[in-house]
Amino acid sequence: MTALEELDFVPWETVYLDNTEVMIITAMMSRLPVLRMFGLWNIGMEAAGFRAFMEAAKEHPTLTEIR
């Protein structure tokens, strides 16, 4: 998994994540050191979760694209 460069979450229907679920995703991001692209298609989240996700994305060393 550490060599994963692109990750897409694509549910069939719109999914809303609570803050706990978003925190799990942000923790996972730190374990993907070469991740360049993260796709969150049809994903909704609360404002606090969105801020946490964006902060984790900003701090990630190689992440350059969020879809």
Stockholm file with secondary structure:
# STOCKHOLM 1.0

chainA/1-67         MTALEELDFVPWETVYLDNTEVMIITAMMSRLPVLRMFGLWNIGMEAAGFRAFMEAAKEHPTLTEIR
#=GR chainA/1-67 SS CTTCCEEEECCSSCEEECHHHHHHHHHHHTTCTTCCEEEETTEEECHHHHHHHHHHHHHCSSCCEEC
#=GC SS_cons        CTTCCEEEECCSSCEEECHHHHHHHHHHHTTCTTCCEEEETTEEECHHHHHHHHHHHHHCSSCCEEC
//
